[in-house]
Amino acid sequence: MRRSTILAGVFLPALSAVAAGGLAAQEEEGTIPGVELGIVLENRYVPPIAVHPFTLSIAGDDALGREIELIIARDLDLSDRFLVRDTLPAEFAGGGVQYALWEQFEVDWLLTGTLEGDTAGDGRILAVELHDVVYGSLHERERFRVPERGSASFRMAVHAVSDAVVGWVTGERGAAATRIVLAMRAFGEERGKELYVVDSDGENLRRLTWDQSIVASPVWSPDGKRIAYTSWKSGVPRIYEFDLETGRDRALIPDGHGHQLTPSYHPDGHTIIFSVIGAEPKGIFTFNIRDGCCLTRLEGGPHQNLSPGYSPDGSSFSFLSSRLGTATPQIYVRPARGGSAELLSPYRFGAGGYFADPDWSPGSSKVAFAGGIKGRRQANRYNILVADVAKGDNRLVQLTREGNNEDPSWAPDDRHIVFKGQRTYGTGVFIVDTATGRTRLLVGNVLAEDPDWSPLLAGNGVGG
């Protein structure tokens, strides 16, 4: 048995539906009529872990070893799966693993490592061992190639080590070796938005486009090598694809097909789903971008249909529609091969409500979206909500409560969500842990929107 439970989370009280007579008061407070809002709390044991100072086989690698240790320790903390012991007593600095001492220090897991030369390249090999202190045994051992410090892939390779540790302990995927793309106002510029990417820990913010225009709704391809987005650089909104390996972009959909918005990739990486407005026929379409053919309309009608996104297996997609009225946009789900659309977001006739920005979890049946009920004291204030398509019940999980929150996007670990937020101290991009409610600032004091989380961008080790 592990030690007594540490409650790592924030309690958000459950809100149940009110009677019709209390509806006006409920709308004023911004709650959602007819819907049970769940709690954000996992009563789950959070194991303490320590990262022992790495040993070095090459003189002069002290700074490199310390930097790698700090990146991994921070990644483990940001995974929200560990209590990281970052201050170690002097007696733990010696060689060898003394399980009894570490257990007295109340550590369940210990990560040790040795930084070696890489005969196959200019980087290093990091040999890491994960020790189960409670059972006094070596749990896992692996060797990882780490590129030269300062190279473009250095930090991502270290993040991959952290993700492997998460997997060894929990059996779940980590999400450290990822990036997030943003549509953001360029620093020093007064108008427009450009594509930026930032590492999942908030480091290495860099600009991708220099179009002096407006970009919107960027999304990652399933292989993490391309980003599709809408740009107004030709005068009308068209969908482009930015190749991260070449730094070049291309228009994806033939010109003349209306205003092209809110693209998203099919899991096969060859098909794009997007919205068309401003011309007939309008609606939601798909297009084979590999073969350059086969424009197909999936949804139409006089209303607006936007922000389509596929389920993990591509069998269904979620989208935003104004079919219940332009003042009350709602979230729907329907089969990709045809069938009726089913309402996912909460709706009660006459009760208002504004819901948008659906994003399907990459590995589950959950859909995150933003929205809420406009009250007299809470105009334009929305929160991040999660519904489970598979359950089909009238229950949501509310992940935020402060300020205004929009544009959610899931991490590849199916646990964290990045979103655009506004607080009393300014605007920025935030990340929330759906298991505990822990929220952290990713990039602050920027005018950014439509963040999208990449798939994993680096793999595991090179052998035992």
Secondary structure in CASP SS format (residue, H / E / C, confidence):
PFRMAT SS
TARGET T0000
AUTHOR 0000-0000-0000
METHOD secondary structure of the structure
MODEL  1
M C 1.00
R C 1.00
R C 1.00
S C 1.00
T C 1.00
I C 1.00
L C 1.00
A C 1.00
G C 1.00
V C 1.00
F C 1.00
L C 1.00
P C 1.00
A C 1.00
L E 1.00
S C 1.00
A C 1.00
V C 1.00
A C 1.00
A H 1.00
G H 1.00
G H 1.00
L H 1.00
A H 1.00
A H 1.00
Q H 1.00
E H 1.00
E H 1.00
E H 1.00
G C 1.00
T C 1.00
I C 1.00
P C 1.00
G C 1.00
V C 1.00
E E 1.00
L E 1.00
G E 1.00
I C 1.00
V C 1.00
L C 1.00
E C 1.00
N C 1.00
R C 1.00
Y C 1.00
V C 1.00
P C 1.00
P E 1.00
I E 1.00
A E 1.00
V E 1.00
H C 1.00
P C 1.00
F C 1.00
T E 1.00
L E 1.00
S C 1.00
I C 1.00
A C 1.00
G C 1.00
D C 1.00
D H 1.00
A H 1.00
L H 1.00
G H 1.00
R H 1.00
E H 1.00
I H 1.00
E H 1.00
L H 1.00
I H 1.00
I H 1.00
A H 1.00
R H 1.00
D H 1.00
L H 1.00
D H 1.00
L H 1.00
S C 1.00
D C 1.00
R C 1.00
F C 1.00
L E 1.00
V E 1.00
R E 1.00
D C 1.00
T C 1.00
L C 1.00
P C 1.00
A H 1.00
E H 1.00
F H 1.00
A C 1.00
G C 1.00
G C 1.00
G C 1.00
V C 1.00
Q C 1.00
Y H 1.00
A H 1.00
L H 1.00
W H 1.00
E H 1.00
Q H 1.00
F C 1.00
E C 1.00
V C 1.00
D C 1.00
W E 1.00
L E 1.00
L E 1.00
T E 1.00
G E 1.00
T E 1.00
L E 1.00
E E 1.00
G E 1.00
D C 1.00
T C 1.00
A C 1.00
G C 1.00
D C 1.00
G C 1.00
R E 1.00
I E 1.00
L E 1.00
A E 1.00
V E 1.00
E E 1.00
L E 1.00
H E 1.00
D E 1.00
V C 1.00
V C 1.00
Y C 1.00
G C 1.00
S E 1.00
L E 1.00
H E 1.00
E E 1.00
R E 1.00
E E 1.00
R E 1.00
F E 1.00
R E 1.00
V E 1.00
P C 1.00
E C 1.00
R C 1.00
G C 1.00
S C 1.00
A C 1.00
S C 1.00
F H 1.00
R H 1.00
M H 1.00
A H 1.00
V H 1.00
H H 1.00
A H 1.00
V H 1.00
S H 1.00
D H 1.00
A H 1.00
V H 1.00
V H 1.00
G H 1.00
W H 1.00
V H 1.00
T H 1.00
G C 1.00
E C 1.00
R C 1.00
G C 1.00
A C 1.00
A C 1.00
A C 1.00
T C 1.00
R E 1.00
I E 1.00
V E 1.00
L E 1.00
A E 1.00
M E 1.00
R C 1.00
A C 1.00
F C 1.00
G C 1.00
E C 1.00
E C 1.00
R C 1.00
G C 1.00
K C 1.00
E E 1.00
L E 1.00
Y E 1.00
V E 1.00
V E 1.00
D E 1.00
S C 1.00
D C 1.00
G C 1.00
E C 1.00
N C 1.00
L C 1.00
R E 1.00
R E 1.00
L C 1.00
T C 1.00
W C 1.00
D C 1.00
Q C 1.00
S C 1.00
I C 1.00
V E 1.00
A E 1.00
S E 1.00
P E 1.00
V E 1.00
W E 1.00
S C 1.00
P C 1.00
D C 1.00
G C 1.00
K C 1.00
R E 1.00
I E 1.00
A E 1.00
Y E 1.00
T E 1.00
S E 1.00
W C 1.00
K C 1.00
S C 1.00
G C 1.00
V C 1.00
P C 1.00
R E 1.00
I E 1.00
Y E 1.00
E E 1.00
F E 1.00
D E 1.00
L C 1.00
E C 1.00
T C 1.00
G C 1.00
R C 1.00
D E 1.00
R E 1.00
A E 1.00
L C 1.00
I C 1.00
P C 1.00
D C 1.00
G C 1.00
H C 1.00
G C 1.00
H E 1.00
Q E 1.00
L E 1.00
T E 1.00
P E 1.00
S E 1.00
Y E 1.00
H C 1.00
P C 1.00
D C 1.00
G C 1.00
H C 1.00
T E 1.00
I E 1.00
I E 1.00
F E 1.00
S E 1.00
V E 1.00
I E 1.00
G C 1.00
A C 1.00
E C 1.00
P C 1.00
K C 1.00
G E 1.00
I E 1.00
F E 1.00
T E 1.00
F E 1.00
N E 1.00
I C 1.00
R C 1.00
D C 1.00
G C 1.00
C E 1.00
C E 1.00
L E 1.00
T E 1.00
R E 1.00
L E 1.00
E E 1.00
G C 1.00
G C 1.00
P C 1.00
H C 1.00
Q C 1.00
N E 1.00
L E 1.00
S E 1.00
P E 1.00
G E 1.00
Y E 1.00
S C 1.00
P C 1.00
D C 1.00
G C 1.00
S C 1.00
S E 1.00
F E 1.00
S E 1.00
F E 1.00
L E 1.00
S E 1.00
S C 1.00
R C 1.00
L C 1.00
G C 1.00
T C 1.00
A C 1.00
T C 1.00
P C 1.00
Q E 1.00
I E 1.00
Y E 1.00
V E 1.00
R E 1.00
P E 1.00
A C 1.00
R C 1.00
G C 1.00
G C 1.00
S C 1.00
A C 1.00
E E 1.00
L E 1.00
L C 1.00
S C 1.00
P C 1.00
Y C 1.00
R C 1.00
F C 1.00
G C 1.00
A C 1.00
G C 1.00
G C 1.00
Y E 1.00
F E 1.00
A E 1.00
D E 1.00
P E 1.00
D E 1.00
W E 1.00
S C 1.00
P C 1.00
G C 1.00
S C 1.00
S C 1.00
K E 1.00
V E 1.00
A E 1.00
F E 1.00
A E 1.00
G E 1.00
G E 1.00
I C 1.00
K C 1.00
G C 1.00
R C 1.00
R C 1.00
Q C 1.00
A C 1.00
N C 1.00
R C 1.00
Y C 1.00
N E 1.00
I E 1.00
L E 1.00
V E 1.00
A E 1.00
D E 1.00
V C 1.00
A C 1.00
K C 1.00
G C 1.00
D C 1.00
N C 1.00
R E 1.00
L E 1.00
V E 1.00
Q E 1.00
L C 1.00
T C 1.00
R C 1.00
E C 1.00
G C 1.00
N E 1.00
N E 1.00
E E 1.00
D E 1.00
P E 1.00
S E 1.00
W E 1.00
A C 1.00
P C 1.00
D C 1.00
D C 1.00
R C 1.00
H E 1.00
I E 1.00
V E 1.00
F E 1.00
K E 1.00
G E 1.00
Q E 1.00
R E 1.00
T C 1.00
Y C 1.00
G E 1.00
T E 1.00
G E 1.00
V E 1.00
F E 1.00
I E 1.00
V E 1.00
D E 1.00
T C 1.00
A C 1.00
T C 1.00
G C 1.00
R C 1.00
T E 1.00
R E 1.00
L E 1.00
L E 1.00
V E 1.00
G E 1.00
N C 1.00
V C 1.00
L C 1.00
A E 1.00
E E 1.00
D E 1.00
P E 1.00
D E 1.00
W E 1.00
S C 1.00
P C 1.00
L C 1.00
L C 1.00
A C 1.00
G C 1.00
N C 1.00
G C 1.00
V C 1.00
G E 1.00
G C 1.00
END
